[in-house]
Amino acid sequence: MQAQGRRKTLVGEVVSNKMVKTVSVRVDRLMKHPQFKRYVRRSQTFMAHDENNTCQLGDRVKIIESRPLSRHKRWRVIAILERARSQETRRIP
């Protein structure tokens, strides 16, 4: 029998909270380009479960891997690290 591993945690920014008990979180990472040897910013979005609908647009949140909660949701919000300053100063490309 295999030992249970640790669950992955990621930090990202909430880009959509229009769903009920679900937020869309964009996670950015830097990777080195294989040919040009420069760092390129890559992003990926995850659907995360937000039980109490507390996350707002632009919040920095910590998400943890979990069992499949729906067709697209495999992550849960465990903490809001930083609240969004205001709606006009947020940056979403």
C-alpha positions in Angstrom: 0.0 0.0 0.0 1.3 3.5 -1.0 1.7 6.2 1.6 -0.5 9.3 1.0 1.5 12.2 -0.4 1.1 15.8 0.4 -1.5 17.9 -1.4 -0.3 20.6 -3.8 -0.9 24.2 -2.8 -0.8 27.1 -5.2 -1.2 30.9 -4.8 -3.1 32.9 -7.4 -5.4 35.8 -8.1 -9.2 35.5 -8.4 -10.3 36.5 -11.9 -13.9 35.5 -11.8 -16.4 35.0 -9.0 -19.7 35.1 -11.0 -20.5 31.5 -10.1 -22.1 30.2 -6.9 -19.5 28.8 -4.5 -16.9 28.7 -7.2 -14.1 31.1 -8.2 -11.7 31.1 -11.1 -8.1 31.5 -9.9 -5.2 32.5 -12.2 -1.8 31.1 -11.2 1.3 32.8 -12.7 4.7 31.1 -13.0 8.0 32.0 -14.6 9.7 29.5 -16.9 12.9 29.8 -18.8 12.5 29.7 -22.6 14.5 26.8 -24.0 15.9 28.6 -27.0 16.1 32.2 -26.0 17.1 31.6 -22.3 14.8 34.4 -21.1 12.1 34.1 -18.5 8.6 34.0 -19.8 5.5 34.5 -17.7 3.0 31.6 -18.1 -0.4 31.5 -16.5 -3.0 28.8 -15.9 -6.5 29.1 -14.5 -8.1 26.7 -12.0 -11.7 26.5 -10.8 -11.7 26.4 -7.0 -14.4 25.8 -4.4 -15.3 28.8 -2.3 -17.8 27.5 0.3 -19.0 30.9 1.8 -18.6 33.0 -1.4 -16.1 35.3 0.4 -13.6 35.8 -2.4 -13.8 39.0 -4.5 -12.3 39.9 -7.8 -8.6 40.6 -7.5 -8.0 38.8 -4.2 -4.8 36.8 -3.7 -5.8 33.3 -2.5 -4.2 30.0 -1.6 -5.8 26.9 -3.1 -5.2 23.3 -2.2 -5.7 20.2 -4.3 -8.7 18.1 -3.4 -11.0 15.3 -4.7 -13.1 16.1 -7.7 -15.9 18.3 -6.6 -17.5 18.7 -10.0 -16.6 18.4 -13.7 -14.0 21.1 -13.6 -13.4 21.7 -9.9 -10.4 19.9 -8.2 -9.2 22.7 -5.9 -10.5 24.4 -2.8 -9.8 27.9 -1.4 -8.1 27.5 2.0 -7.1 31.1 2.7 -7.4 34.7 1.4 -3.9 36.1 1.6 -4.6 39.6 0.4 -7.7 41.5 -0.3 -8.1 43.4 -3.6 -7.4 47.2 -3.1 -10.2 48.5 -5.3 -11.9 47.6 -8.6 -10.1 50.3 -10.7 -6.5 49.4 -9.6 -6.7 45.6 -10.3 -4.7 44.3 -13.2 -6.2 41.4 -15.2 -4.8 40.9 -18.7 
